[in-house]
Amino acid sequence: MNAIELLDIISTGETSKVQFKREFDNQDKIAAEMIAMSNSKGGIIIFGVEDKTGVIVGLDYNSLQNTSNKLATIANDLVKPSIYIRTDFVSIDGNTETEQKKVLLTYIDEGISKPYKDNNGTIWIKQGPDKRKLTDNNEQIRLFQQSGLICLDEMIIPQTTTDDVNFSKVEKYIKKIQREGIEKITETLLTNLNILKDGNLTLGGLLFFAKNPQKYRPAFCVKAVSFFGNSIGGTDYRSSQDIEGTIPEIYEEAMRFLTTNLHHIQAGQNFNSIGKLEVSQIALEELLQNALVHRDYSKNSPIRIMIFDNRIEIVSPGLLPNSLTIENIKMGNAVVRNNLLVSYCSKLMIYRGFGSGITRVFENQPNVELINDVEGEQFKVVIPRPEKK
């Protein structure tokens, strides 16, 4: 980083990824900042800058060396598991021609072994430019999930039993994977299929093979509304539906809601044709399946489908997993959050799990907008509707 780039960063003030320190003060506070950045999206700690005002005060040679050495010790001894940091010095011109102020940049990457803790076992995360202790169980689960230490769809759903299983759905799945049925579905077989674990349904088993998934997870549904106008704050709507059932059932009913509430146009077809959907049906199918299969199931929230006069929105709880970005998924890269759901979906739905779904979306509907909403902790898809002629 050069001086001009650094001055530009300093001018915008502290953020969730940029912190200022006048000098090295308290090693426990510095360790907490490193942990928070590692548990979030990474960042830079800049030493030699006033944290309240952004005034560059600089560090002398001894302070630069001592601070750099202390930071390496903190990253190794006070962060669990240890992290790797990078440091760099940048000189910035002072008030006179000969004066130069040196600042120390400390780069912390987003961690791959979340959650990171201090020596007291405290987990720190970023909250805007500040940091806070992580105490919420669901947030801790998300950090473990991001590290691949747990798979939410393989976790058991308490109080469920084999009585909650829809055996006809299981038989259909077995025929798909081995092209023939089976005489008797036993608890051992259900366990081998990861539908059961220790006598309880797994989350994946519940969402694909239960008689009534919402009995135990009522928020894992789709709430769909077709509004008059273009504001979510509108009180008038054309149609509204809470869509429940297993993931394949929700998918079918949600697609029915979309195709019923969107316009069909002739688009060069003959008079007797039922018309072509105003937006790409292929794109809708891919985006809806992605929302159902790849959403963050640690968040107790429904998927929302909203049809406005000028656009369609599909909003999924949770951000993209790990360090995946919108640019990555546009290139066909994929990080699977829910392995069990993907496995079931690839046999029971049109989903294939090759990571090509988003590519197919943009081939058929190039004007789709993808938004990884960090503040709202949700992933949003926006599809513009054609203007009425």
C-alpha positions, 0 to 999 in steps of 0.5 A: 500500500502506498501513502496515497492509498493509505491517506484515502483509507484514513480519511474515511475513518474507522470501519469494521475492517479498519482500526486506528491506534495511536500506539501499542497500549494493551495487549489484551485489547489488541488480541481482542481486535485481532480475534474480532477481525479473524472471526469476521471479514479480516481487516487492518490495524493501523498504528500511528494514527489517533483513533478518535480523530484520524490524525497521523502522529507516526511512530519512531523507529524503536516503536515500529520495531517493538510494536511489530514484535509484540503483534507477532507474539499476540497472534501466536500466544493470545489468539486461539488458534494462532493466526498469521499476520502481515505487517508493513511500514508506510511513510507519509509526508509531514508538515515540512519538506523533510518531515516524514511520519511512519505508520505500521499496518497490520493485516489480519485475514478472515480466519479459516478456523473460526471461531477464534478466542482469547486465552479466557475462551472469549469469542470476539466479533466485529460490530461496525467499527467496534467489537463485542463478545459473542454470547448468542448460541446461534451466532457461535454455531454460524462460526463453527459452520463457517469453519466446517466443524459442524454441518447444520443439516446433519444436526438432530432435531430434538423430540422427533422420531420415526413417527414423523417420517413420511415413508413414501418420500423415503421410498421415492428417494431410495428408488432414485438412488438405487433404481429399485425399492426396498421391502422394509424401511428400518431405523438402521436404513434411515440412519444410513441415509442420514435421515435419522441420527440417534433416533431423531430426525436430522435437519436434512431428514426433517426438511426432505422426508418429514410429514410436517417439517414446520411442526418443529421448525415453523420458521423454515418456510417461504412467505410470499407476497405480491404487492401493489406498487413498489414499496415493501411498506405498502399495505395493499397486496394482490396475493399473499401465501405462507408456503410450508412442507418439505423443500421439494413441496415448498419449491413446487408451490413457490414456483406456482405462486411466482408463475401465477402472479407474474405476467405471461406475454405472447412473445411471438408465439401463436394466438393459442399459446398460453404465453411466455413468462415475463422473466426467465422461468429457468432463472427463477427455478435456479434462484429459488432452489438456491435459496432453499438449499443454500440458505443459512439454517442457523437463522430462525427466519423464513425465505421471503418472495416479494413481487412488486410492480417493477421487480421480484425479490427473493430474500434468504436468511444469512450471508454467502458462506465463508469467504465466497463473494458475488464475483466468485459465484458469478464465475461458477465457484461454489462453497456448499453450506448444507451438504446433506440438503444438496445430496437429497436435492440432487436426486429429488429435484432438478438441482444438480449441484455443479455450481453452474446454477448462477451462470445459467441464471445470468445466461437467461436473465442477465439483469439479475442483481445479487446483493450480499447484505452484510448489515441485514445478514441476508442474501437478496436477489432482485429481478427487474420486471419488464415495463408495461407497454 
